[in-house]
Structure formats: C-alpha cells, structure tokens
Amino acid sequence: MPKTATASTKPLAIKMLMADHRKVEDLFVQYESAKDAHDESRKDIATKICNELTIHATIEEEIFYPWLREALDEDDMEMVEEAQVEHDGARDLIAQIEDTPEVDSVFDAKVKVLSEYIKHHVKEEEQEIFPSVAEERETLEELGQQMQARKVELKDELQIEDDEGDPVKGRKAGNGSSDSRKTAAR
C-alpha cells in the first residue's frame, strides 16, 4: 500500500474527510468533559455529534464510496464494504441517541459506544483506505469539490450551522428533525 502524503499535500477529498474526523473526535472529547454537568450541554454536544456524523456518512456513501468501488481492485473491496457496515451500525446508534429524551447513564453509554465505533472506523479509513487511493490526486480533488458542495446542501437541508458558526442561509441550528436527518442520510 502506498504511504499517504503529508497533511498539506493531501488531495481535497481526503483533507475534507480527515477534517471531519478531527471535528467529531473533538466533540466526543467535549462530551466526556461535560459528563459531570447536570444541564443540557451533553444533549447539545450529542446532537452536534449526530449531525456531523450523519452529514459525513452521507457524503461518503453518496460520493466517496461509489468512486472507491470503481477505483479499487477487487482485493481491496472488502475495506469499502466493511466501512459501509460500520456506517450502518453507527446510523442505528445515532437514531437511538436522537430518540432518547433523557440524558442518563444509558444515554452516556450509547454515546460512548458510538465513539468507539467511530474511532475504529476512522483508523481503518485513514490507515487503509486513504493510502490506497492517495495517488489519484486529480480525481480526489474533483471529488472533494463535489463533497464540499454536497455538505453545504446537507447542512441547508438539515438546518445546521456551517463550520464558521453562521447559520446556513439564515436558519438557526438545531431545527432539523431526526426524520429529516434520516432522509438525508439515505
């Protein structure tokens, strides 16, 4: 397997997916830090985690994974199929978290298990999948552009604030229902 390039020279699609990975990792750390709080901060952070993961998974499933299925050798296809199964498991936990009204020890456990799923998934993507396609720079740049555009669309559909904290098209964050998230993730 080829080695990945340094962070500054990675193609846009890989940079974008890795930035999403770091953002969600940071949100999981925030959640763990807020576990002693007896306010809505944990629920708010969990909602952000679920939103970010839903958008990320949708972009991968609609744009990145279909390209991988065409670009990878048959021997490497198992990586993509395993990643899809991991998405399915994460999506199930996301739905459970979104449907849990009370933030209690069971809620915390669901967020913790989701965190563990995502750590495993990220490790495999970054250590196995990304290096296997990193030399496809031009295509990954084009895919990155498509993925960025789709991310903006999804944030608009789900009424989620963009990365700079400004509402997308003037909408407030947190107004997207879990039903709209499930539809967007298909």
Summary of the structure (lengths in Angstrom):
residues: 186
radius of gyration: 16.6
end to end distance: 31.2
largest distance: 50.5
contacts: 547
relative contact order: 0.17
helix: 76%
strand: 0%
